[in-house]
Amino acid sequence: MTTTLTDNAVTFSVTHNPNPASAEARAKILEDPGFGSYFTDHMVTVDWSAAEGWHDAKVVPYGPLQLDPAAAVLHYAQEIFEGLKAYRHADGTIGTFRPEENAKRLQSSARRLALPELPVEIFIESLKQIIAVDADWVPDGVGETSLYLRPFMIGTEAFLGVDAAKEVKYVLIASPAGPYFSGGVKPVDIWLSEDYSRAALGGTGEAKCGGNYAASLEPQQEAYANGCKQVLFLDAESHTYIDELGGMNIMFVFANGELVTPELSGSILHGITRKSILQLAESRGLTPVERRVSIDEWRDGVASGAIREVFACGTAAVINPLAELRSKTFTIPAAPDTAGEVTMGLRAALTDIQYGRAADPFGWVVPLNS
Ligand SMILES: Cc1ncc(COP(=O)(O)O)c(C=O)c1O
C-alpha cells in the first residue's frame, strides 16, 4: 500500500532492526569511530515517482538497497547528497546545525540534476526519525565527536536512456564520527591542481552531486603523491582565481581586519559553514568580504604580510588552518600567523554554538530529540 505524503501529513512507518548492535559492540565502536566507517542500526527511505509524488516514508533496518541494474543512478549519475551532524549537548539535547540550509541546498542540487525537490519538512522530519531510533549512536560530544548524517537521493528508474528518472529514492544514513583532529587542530599543506578543474560556469559546481567528487579523485591522488590531503581548484576559465578545495571553502584573514572568501561565482558550493563564518565574523569585529581572489594575490599577500591567516571550512573539519600551498611549478609558504587568533577564535565560537556550550544568538541549532 502506498502512503502519499503531503506537506501537512508526513508520517513515517517504523520497522525496528531485529538485530541491532549490542550495547557493548556499539560502545566499542564509539570509543574510536573514525569517519564514515560504521553505520547505525537504521536508515530512512522515502520514495518518489512522477505519478505519485513523495510517498512511503519509512524507518527501516540499515541494510543494502535493492536496485535494478538499469537504475538511472548507475549509468547517468543522477545522485545528490548532503552532510550535516547531530551533536550531543551536556543537557541531553541532541542538536543539529542549520538543517534548513541543508534541506534547501538539497532542493537546489535536485533542480540542477532534474531530481524532485524534497520538501524541507520531510527532510527535517527524516533527521528526527533517525535520532528517535538511533539516539544511542550519538557520541557524547567530548572532543568534537558527533553523529554524521548523510541524506542522499538517487534516480532508481530502470531505463537505459539519458532522461530524468521518473522513480527516485531519498535515503538517510548515519555514521558516528570521531574528532576530525585527534591531538589538536593542525595546519595542513594543500595541493594546487593546475591540470584539472572542479567545475565550470554552467556546470554542476554549485550542486552537491556525486559526479563532482568522482571528478576530484584523480587530482586528489596527485595531492597525496605530493604529501597533501586536499586539492585547491582554480576557476575553469582563466585558471587565475581561487574557487575552493575538493570538499571545503577557503578564507583569508587580512591584516586590515577583512575576512575574504571567493565570491559565489556560480561554480563553487554554497557552504553552510562558510555562510555561518561570514555572519560570525561580523559579530566579532571582522569585515566579511566576498570577492574574487587570485592565486597571485595569495602569493603576494603572504610575502608582504597583508594576508595573515588562511583556512578552509566545511562541516567535517569546521575550520582547518592551511599551511603551505604546493603546485608543480611553485610553492606559497604558510601565512605568517596561520592557525592564529582569528582562525582559532572563529573555530571555537562556531563549535561552542554547535555543541551547546555557548548561547546561540542566531538560532542555528535545531533540537532533534524531544
Ligand atoms: C566542494 C565542497 N565545498 C564546500 C563544502 C563545505 O560545505 P558545508 O560547510 O556546507 O559543509 C563542502 C562540504 O560539504 C564541499 O563538498
The ligand as a Gaussian input file, in Angstrom:
#p B3LYP/6-31G(d) Opt

LIG

0 1
 C       33.030000      21.016000      -2.511000
 C       32.655000      21.458000      -1.149000
 N       32.800000      22.757000      -0.833000
 C       32.462000      23.218000       0.392000
 C       31.944000      22.373000       1.363000
 C       31.553000      22.934000       2.709000
 O       30.172000      22.967000       2.810000
 P       29.471000      22.895000       4.234000
 O       30.050000      23.983000       5.032000
 O       28.030000      23.105000       3.936000
 O       29.761000      21.551000       4.795000
 C       31.790000      21.018000       1.079000
 C       31.246000      20.103000       2.091000
 O       30.106000      19.807000       2.074000
 C       32.128000      20.553000      -0.206000
 O       31.977000      19.269000      -0.507000

